[in-house]
């Protein structure tokens, strides 16, 4: 049995923030349970931002978001050596809209299964 990428929940962030909200922690609690069960899985956490702000600023913010997710998972017992992080800043929006509804979906950290 293998872990499917779609089993891992996306984490969302408030504007200009990288701290984890209660809903993000709940998603990560579920993700950590899966990662502890599938202990051979290597993942990549992708940090994303909405379109506001400079490219440089958003790349840094996306990295902080991915790192806060990685640190939280490590705190739950997931070995950090199984995790890499990358920031895409505002370059890969999931919603192309230009309002808060779109922006709230784009401020996120997503999970990719690298190997298992």
C-alpha positions as CSV (number, residue, x, y, z in Angstrom):
1,X,0.0,0.0,0.0
2,X,1.3,3.4,-0.9
3,X,0.5,7.0,0.2
4,X,-1.4,9.0,-2.4
5,X,-0.5,12.6,-2.7
6,X,-4.2,13.6,-2.6
7,X,-4.4,12.1,0.9
8,X,-2.2,14.9,2.2
9,X,-4.1,18.1,3.1
10,X,-3.1,21.5,1.9
11,X,-2.4,24.1,4.6
12,X,-3.7,27.7,4.3
13,X,-2.3,31.0,5.7
14,X,-3.6,34.4,6.6
15,X,-2.4,37.4,4.5
16,X,1.3,38.2,5.1
17,X,1.6,35.5,7.7
18,X,3.4,32.2,8.1
19,X,2.1,31.2,11.5
20,X,-0.1,28.1,11.6
21,X,-3.8,28.7,12.2
22,X,-5.9,26.1,14.1
23,X,-7.3,24.7,10.8
24,X,-3.7,24.4,9.5
25,X,-2.6,22.5,12.6
26,X,-5.6,20.2,12.3
27,X,-4.6,19.4,8.7
28,X,-1.0,18.8,9.7
29,X,-2.0,16.6,12.6
30,X,-3.8,14.4,10.0
31,X,-0.8,14.6,7.6
32,X,1.6,13.6,10.3
33,X,-0.4,10.5,11.2
34,X,-0.1,9.5,7.5
35,X,3.6,10.3,7.3
36,X,4.2,8.3,10.5
37,X,2.3,5.4,9.1
38,X,4.1,5.5,5.8
39,X,7.5,5.9,7.3
40,X,9.4,5.4,4.0
41,X,7.7,8.4,2.2
42,X,9.9,11.4,1.3
43,X,7.9,14.6,0.8
44,X,8.4,18.1,-0.5
45,X,6.5,21.0,1.0
46,X,5.8,23.8,-1.5
47,X,5.2,27.3,-0.1
48,X,2.9,29.6,-2.0
49,X,1.7,33.2,-1.8
50,X,-1.0,35.4,-3.3
51,X,-0.2,37.9,-6.0
52,X,0.3,40.9,-3.8
53,X,3.9,41.9,-3.0
54,X,7.2,41.7,-4.9
55,X,8.6,38.5,-6.3
56,X,11.4,38.6,-3.8
57,X,9.2,39.2,-0.8
58,X,6.8,36.4,-1.8
59,X,9.6,33.9,-2.4
60,X,10.9,34.6,1.2
61,X,7.4,34.4,2.6
62,X,6.7,31.1,0.8
63,X,9.8,29.6,2.3
64,X,8.8,30.7,5.8
65,X,5.4,29.1,5.3
66,X,7.0,25.8,4.1
67,X,9.5,25.9,6.9
68,X,6.8,26.4,9.6
69,X,4.9,23.4,8.2
70,X,8.1,21.3,8.2
71,X,8.9,22.4,11.8
72,X,5.4,21.5,13.0
73,X,5.6,18.1,11.4
74,X,9.0,17.5,12.9
75,X,7.6,18.4,16.3
76,X,5.0,15.6,15.8
77,X,7.7,13.1,15.2
78,X,8.1,13.1,11.4
79,X,11.9,13.0,10.7
80,X,12.9,16.3,9.1
81,X,15.4,14.3,6.9
82,X,12.3,13.1,5.0
83,X,11.2,16.6,4.1
84,X,12.5,19.2,1.6
85,X,11.0,22.6,1.2
86,X,10.7,25.0,-1.8
87,X,9.0,28.3,-2.3
88,X,7.2,29.2,-5.5
89,X,6.2,32.6,-4.1
90,X,3.3,33.9,-6.2
91,X,4.3,32.1,-9.4
92,X,1.9,29.2,-9.2
93,X,-1.5,30.4,-8.1
94,X,-4.2,27.8,-7.8
95,X,-6.9,30.4,-8.4
96,X,-6.2,33.2,-11.0
97,X,-8.8,35.6,-9.5
98,X,-7.8,39.0,-8.1
99,X,-9.9,39.1,-4.9
100,X,-9.7,37.8,-1.4
101,X,-11.6,34.6,-2.4
102,X,-8.8,33.7,-4.8
103,X,-6.0,35.0,-2.6
104,X,-7.1,33.0,0.4
105,X,-6.7,29.8,-1.8
106,X,-3.3,30.8,-3.1
107,X,-1.7,31.4,0.4
108,X,-0.9,27.8,1.0
109,X,1.6,25.0,1.6
110,X,1.1,21.9,-0.6
111,X,2.6,18.5,-0.3
112,X,4.3,16.4,-3.0
113,X,5.4,12.8,-2.6
114,X,9.0,12.6,-3.9
115,X,9.5,8.9,-3.3
116,X,8.3,6.0,-1.2
